[in-house]
Amino acid sequence: MTQSEKMEIITLVEQSSVSVKATLQELGINRSTFYQWRSAAAV
C-alpha cells in the first residue's frame, strides 16, 4: 500500500462518525497496523 493510500485511510478513519475499531473492521485493516501507520505519519 502506498504512503498516500495510508494517509487517505488515516484521514477517513479519523473523520468517521463511528468508532476507529468499527471503521477499521469495515475496511479490513488491523488496528495495530493502523496505529503504526498513524505513528509513522506523525514523524
C-alpha positions, 0 to 999 in steps of 0.5 A: 500500500502506498504512503498516500493510500495510508494517509487517505485511510488515516484521514477517513478513519479519523473523520468517521462518525463511528468508532476507529475499531468499527471503521477499521473492521469495515475496511479490513485493516488491523488496528495495530497496523493502523496505529503504526501507520498513524505513528509513522505519519506523525514523524 
